[in-house]
Amino acid sequence: MAGTVIDSTVTDRDTYEFYLVSVAARQGMTTPTRFTVLYDSIGESPDKIECLTYKLCHTYYNVSGAIKEPSCIRYAHRLAALVGERGGKNKAPPVIHKDFEKREPCLYFI
């Protein structure tokens, strides 16, 4: 089922990792995604971090449901692909609009 978290038994005891099923399978079987926490600066409980990760899988603008990884990872992947396509050998990287940093931040509530 979507939202299933496995954070014991099959995980490595020496690292902070968990498996999350964020997408329900319509047909067949779904594959859980493995997450490894490299650095924890917020100091929340593992349950809250797992819940936040699950909720971030539902905030990608192109899909009305959930995706396999959190939206911030998908956005970073798309940005890296854009820079790779537009900026490469003998090409200048994309130029950021001058007013990009001046805009008011958007607040999203989950």
RONU-36922 format. One record per atom (N, C-alpha, C): residue number from 1; residue in one letter; chain; x, y, z. Coordinates in Angstrom, 3 decimals, m for minus. Each point is the difference from the previous one (the first is absolute). Example, Ala and Ser with C-alpha at 12.3 -4.5 7.8 and 13.67 -1.06 7.14 Angstrom:
// RONU-36922
i aa ch c1 c2 c3
1 a A 13.190 m5.690 7.800
1 a A m0.890 1.190 0.000
1 a A 0.900 1.200 0.000
2 s A m0.350 1.050 m0.720
2 s A 0.820 1.190 0.060
2 s A m0.770 1.090 0.730
This chain:
// RONU-36922
i aa ch c1 c2 c3
1 m A 0.831 m1.196 0.000
1 m A m0.831 1.196 0.000
1 m A 0.870 1.251 0.000
2 a A m0.516 1.061 m0.576
2 a A 0.713 1.276 0.019
2 a A 0.090 0.500 1.440
3 g A 1.146 0.530 0.363
3 g A 0.229 0.488 1.350
3 g A 0.680 m1.007 0.907
4 t A 0.257 m1.190 m0.510
4 t A 0.674 m1.017 0.802
4 t A 1.464 0.361 0.186
5 v A 0.471 m0.042 1.244
5 v A 1.392 0.299 0.327
5 v A 0.602 m1.214 0.690
6 i A 1.197 m0.363 m0.434
6 i A 0.755 m1.081 0.637
6 i A 1.295 0.617 0.497
7 d A 0.162 0.062 1.312
7 d A 1.203 0.629 0.555
7 d A 0.728 m0.889 1.008
8 s A m0.284 m1.276 m0.050
8 s A 0.706 m0.944 0.871
8 s A 0.098 m1.352 m0.705
9 t A 0.688 m0.901 0.574
9 t A 0.192 m1.381 m0.458
9 t A 0.836 m0.092 m1.277
10 v A m0.440 0.554 m1.111
10 v A 0.737 m0.133 m1.264
10 v A 0.937 1.187 m0.261
11 t A m0.007 0.992 0.869
11 t A 0.869 1.162 m0.189
11 t A 1.336 m0.232 0.697
12 d A 0.986 0.784 m0.397
12 d A 1.335 m0.092 0.589
12 d A m0.024 0.616 1.403
13 r A 0.562 m0.664 0.964
13 r A m0.025 0.482 1.388
13 r A 0.920 1.191 0.231
14 d A 1.038 0.139 m0.829
14 d A 0.991 1.059 0.206
14 d A m0.354 1.303 m0.691
15 t A m0.993 m0.001 m0.867
15 t A m0.398 1.227 m0.694
15 t A m1.477 0.266 0.236
16 y A m0.357 1.272 m0.181
16 y A m1.390 0.423 0.168
16 y A m0.668 m0.087 m1.368
17 e A m0.717 m1.081 m0.232
17 e A m0.658 m0.203 m1.280
17 e A m1.382 m0.602 0.205
18 f A m0.827 0.168 m1.023
18 f A m1.336 m0.598 0.024
18 f A m0.475 m0.209 m1.424
19 y A m0.971 m0.861 m0.153
19 y A m0.635 m0.263 m1.286
19 y A m1.415 0.554 0.069
20 l A m0.418 0.642 m1.096
20 l A m1.315 0.637 m0.049
20 l A m0.709 m0.379 m1.293
21 v A m1.254 m0.402 0.130
21 v A m0.865 m0.222 m1.160
21 v A m0.880 1.238 m0.092
22 s A 0.267 0.853 m0.986
22 s A m0.751 1.244 m0.095
22 s A m1.087 m0.043 m1.057
23 v A 0.038 m0.980 m0.894
23 v A m0.952 m0.082 m1.101
23 v A m0.712 m1.345 0.061
24 a A m1.315 0.028 m0.080
24 a A m0.767 m1.248 m0.034
24 a A 0.061 m0.589 m1.406
25 a A 0.185 m1.284 m0.094
25 a A 0.059 m0.673 m1.299
25 a A m1.404 m0.217 m0.527
26 r A m0.203 0.346 m1.246
26 r A m1.306 m0.246 m0.623
26 r A m0.111 m1.436 m0.468
27 q A 1.143 m0.527 m0.404
27 q A 0.023 m1.390 m0.453
27 q A 1.347 m0.585 0.391
28 g A 0.019 m1.184 0.479
28 g A 1.242 m0.639 0.389
28 g A 0.445 0.423 1.387
29 m A 1.315 0.190 0.133
29 m A 0.570 0.273 1.311
29 m A 0.842 1.271 m0.052
30 t A 0.002 0.753 1.064
30 t A 0.803 1.215 0.065
30 t A 1.344 m0.295 0.656
31 t A 0.979 0.831 m0.294
31 t A 1.339 m0.160 0.551
31 t A 0.272 1.135 0.977
32 p A 0.407 m0.288 1.217
32 p A 0.302 1.083 0.940
32 p A 1.291 0.719 m0.386
33 t A 0.078 1.264 0.366
33 t A 1.187 0.809 m0.240
33 t A 0.829 0.036 1.273
34 r A 1.293 m0.163 m0.140
34 r A 0.898 0.014 1.157
34 r A 0.506 1.431 0.217
35 f A m0.118 0.484 1.224
35 f A 0.477 1.325 0.378
35 f A 1.056 m0.155 1.084
36 t A 1.115 0.694 m0.161
36 t A 1.054 0.016 1.001
36 t A 0.197 1.431 0.452
37 v A m0.128 0.250 1.286
37 v A 0.191 1.336 0.556
37 v A 1.489 0.169 0.277
38 l A 0.635 0.889 m0.757
38 l A 1.436 0.223 0.153
38 l A 0.315 0.959 1.132
39 y A m0.828 1.038 0.148
39 y A 0.239 1.007 1.024
39 y A m1.341 0.504 0.488
40 d A m0.212 m0.023 1.294
40 d A m1.269 0.431 0.592
40 d A 0.235 1.274 0.797
41 s A m0.383 1.135 m0.574
41 s A 0.207 1.275 0.686
41 s A m1.230 0.448 0.774
42 i A m1.160 m0.621 m0.234
42 i A m1.206 0.440 0.695
42 i A m0.258 m0.771 1.283
43 g A 0.562 m1.175 0.121
43 g A m0.102 m0.752 1.248
43 g A m1.379 m0.515 0.346
44 e A m0.838 m0.227 m0.996
44 e A m1.337 m0.539 0.261
44 e A 0.056 m1.521 0.111
45 s A m1.087 m0.569 0.455
45 s A m0.076 m1.454 0.127
45 s A m0.052 m0.636 m1.394
46 p A 0.443 m1.233 m0.105
46 p A m0.077 m0.685 m1.301
46 p A m1.418 m0.052 m0.565
47 d A m1.010 m0.136 0.856
47 d A m1.386 m0.033 m0.479
47 d A m0.378 1.286 m0.722
48 k A 0.419 1.138 0.532
48 k A m0.337 1.281 m0.633
48 k A 0.752 0.189 m1.310
49 i A 1.239 m0.432 m0.057
49 i A 0.773 0.122 m1.240
49 i A m0.584 m0.913 m1.071
50 e A m0.415 m1.189 0.370
50 e A m0.625 m0.920 m0.947
50 e A m1.331 0.549 m0.497
51 c A m0.763 0.608 0.888
51 c A m1.282 0.601 m0.381
51 c A 0.220 1.194 m0.934
52 l A 0.983 0.836 0.303
52 l A 0.315 1.139 m0.864
52 l A 0.430 m0.474 m1.383
53 t A 0.819 m1.032 m0.050
53 t A 0.446 m0.552 m1.283
53 t A m1.193 m0.498 m0.805
54 y A m0.921 m0.672 0.653
54 y A m1.197 m0.497 m0.684
54 y A m0.839 1.156 m0.528
55 k A m0.183 1.034 0.792
55 k A m0.801 1.151 m0.433
55 k A 0.660 0.758 m1.148
56 l A 1.330 0.060 m0.006
56 l A 0.700 0.682 m1.089
56 l A m0.133 m0.753 m1.324
57 c A m0.365 m1.266 0.056
57 c A m0.238 m0.767 m1.227
57 c A m1.315 0.401 m0.669
58 h A m0.807 0.809 0.678
58 h A m1.297 0.432 m0.533
58 h A 0.000 1.460 m0.440
59 t A 1.142 0.673 m0.021
59 t A 0.023 1.436 m0.282
59 t A 0.637 0.350 m1.340
60 y A 0.114 m0.954 m0.888
60 y A 0.561 0.278 m1.328
60 y A m1.093 0.581 m0.885
61 y A 0.272 1.150 m0.628
61 y A m1.043 0.734 m0.709
61 y A m0.521 m0.689 m1.258
62 n A 0.768 m0.872 m0.627
62 n A m0.416 m0.627 m1.254
62 n A m0.916 m1.203 0.186
63 v A m0.127 m0.492 1.216
63 v A m0.760 m1.217 0.258
63 v A m1.028 0.281 1.090
64 s A m1.225 m0.455 m0.217
64 s A m1.039 0.254 0.999
64 s A 0.091 m0.942 1.192
65 g A 0.661 m1.114 m0.144
65 g A 0.154 m0.958 1.092
65 g A 1.415 0.019 0.546
66 a A 0.473 m1.154 0.359
66 a A 1.341 m0.121 0.580
66 a A 1.005 m0.430 m1.060
67 i A 1.272 0.309 0.264
67 i A 1.100 m0.493 m0.816
67 i A 0.906 m0.834 0.899
68 k A 0.948 m0.678 m0.589
68 k A 0.816 m0.955 0.750
68 k A 0.982 0.667 0.963
69 e A 0.529 1.168 m0.362
69 e A 0.958 0.701 0.853
69 e A m0.582 1.363 0.398
70 p A 0.524 0.618 1.052
70 p A m0.490 1.328 0.388
70 p A 0.176 1.012 m1.128
71 s A m0.896 0.964 m0.063
71 s A 0.000 0.964 m1.099
71 s A 1.305 0.787 m0.093
72 c A 0.641 0.315 1.126
72 c A 1.241 0.771 m0.053
72 c A 1.097 m0.774 m0.734
73 i A m0.008 m1.307 0.090
73 i A 0.974 m0.804 m0.738
73 i A m0.316 0.024 m1.487
74 r A m1.274 m0.073 m0.357
74 r A m0.381 0.052 m1.416
74 r A 0.320 1.362 m0.595
75 y A m0.238 1.084 0.767
75 y A 0.339 1.342 m0.487
75 y A 1.506 0.138 m0.215
76 a A 0.807 m0.514 0.917
76 a A 1.453 0.068 m0.143
76 a A 0.448 m0.787 m1.229
77 h A m0.616 m1.138 m0.246
77 h A 0.338 m0.806 m1.169
77 h A m0.342 0.741 m1.291
78 r A m1.155 0.642 m0.027
78 r A m0.406 0.757 m1.196
78 r A 0.912 1.195 m0.233
79 l A 0.387 0.686 1.073
79 l A 0.901 1.140 m0.135
79 l A 1.371 m0.439 m0.510
80 a A 0.508 m1.109 0.527
80 a A 1.289 m0.511 m0.464
80 a A m0.070 m0.393 m1.476
81 a A m1.113 m0.578 m0.427
81 a A m0.166 m0.353 m1.406
81 a A m0.058 1.248 m0.871
82 l A m0.682 1.032 0.470
82 l A m0.085 1.249 m0.754
82 l A 1.369 0.644 m0.165
83 v A 0.749 0.070 1.067
83 v A 1.336 0.582 m0.071
83 v A 0.904 m0.852 m0.882
84 g A m0.163 m1.318 0.079
84 g A 0.791 m0.884 m0.835
84 g A m0.308 0.159 m1.479
85 e A m1.274 0.262 m0.332
85 e A m0.382 0.182 m1.397
85 e A 0.424 1.369 m0.528
86 r A m0.225 1.024 0.811
86 r A 0.246 1.364 m0.452
86 r A 1.443 0.441 0.179
87 g A 0.642 m0.485 1.013
87 g A 1.380 0.383 0.250
87 g A 0.880 m1.223 m0.087
88 g A 0.921 0.010 m0.861
88 g A 0.885 m1.144 m0.170
88 g A 1.278 0.487 m0.633
89 k A 0.617 m0.835 m0.772
89 k A 1.215 0.410 m0.685
89 k A m0.310 1.143 m0.961
90 n A 0.742 1.056 0.127
90 n A m0.119 1.191 m0.861
90 n A m1.361 0.666 0.083
91 k A m0.740 m0.231 1.059
91 k A m1.295 0.645 0.198
91 k A m0.008 0.652 1.373
92 a A m0.618 1.140 0.090
92 a A m0.125 0.681 1.287
92 a A m1.194 m0.594 0.756
93 p A 0.092 m0.098 1.332
93 p A m1.150 m0.504 0.760
93 p A m1.150 0.995 m0.066
94 p A m1.222 m0.428 0.295
94 p A m1.145 0.902 m0.034
94 p A 0.194 1.161 0.965
95 v A m0.510 1.160 m0.373
95 v A 0.106 1.200 0.828
95 v A m1.265 0.115 0.840
96 i A 0.174 0.232 1.290
96 i A m1.130 0.160 0.905
96 i A m0.534 1.419 m0.129
97 h A m1.302 0.144 m0.036
97 h A m0.631 1.316 m0.126
97 h A 0.422 0.892 1.157
98 k A 0.235 1.270 m0.258
98 k A 0.520 0.923 1.012
98 k A m0.937 0.184 1.188
99 d A m1.297 m0.162 m0.176
99 d A m0.963 0.188 1.087
99 d A m0.348 m1.298 0.724
100 f A 0.678 m1.075 m0.325
100 f A m0.333 m1.294 0.589
100 f A 0.115 0.016 1.519
101 e A 1.046 0.566 0.551
101 e A 0.222 0.020 1.445
101 e A m0.875 1.010 0.719
102 k A m0.588 0.972 m0.701
102 k A m0.754 1.085 0.627
102 k A m1.454 m0.351 0.272
103 r A m0.494 m1.062 m0.600
103 r A m1.413 m0.350 0.148
103 r A m0.292 m0.494 1.409
104 e A m1.261 0.192 0.387
104 e A m0.439 m0.484 1.312
104 e A m0.018 m1.519 0.010
105 p A 0.434 m0.611 1.074
105 p A m0.029 m1.470 0.050
105 p A m1.420 m0.532 0.083
106 c A m0.212 m1.135 m0.606
106 c A m1.299 m0.663 0.049
106 c A m0.030 m0.935 1.193
107 l A m1.110 m0.052 0.679
107 l A m0.158 m0.891 1.142
107 l A m0.952 m1.107 m0.378
108 y A 0.413 m1.224 0.218
108 y A m0.835 m1.168 m0.268
108 y A m0.280 m0.701 1.317
109 f A m1.221 m0.334 0.219
109 f A m0.387 m0.710 1.213
109 f A m0.381 m1.409 m0.370
110 i A 0.566 m0.935 0.713
110 i A m0.293 m1.415 m0.252
110 i A m0.959 m0.501 1.047
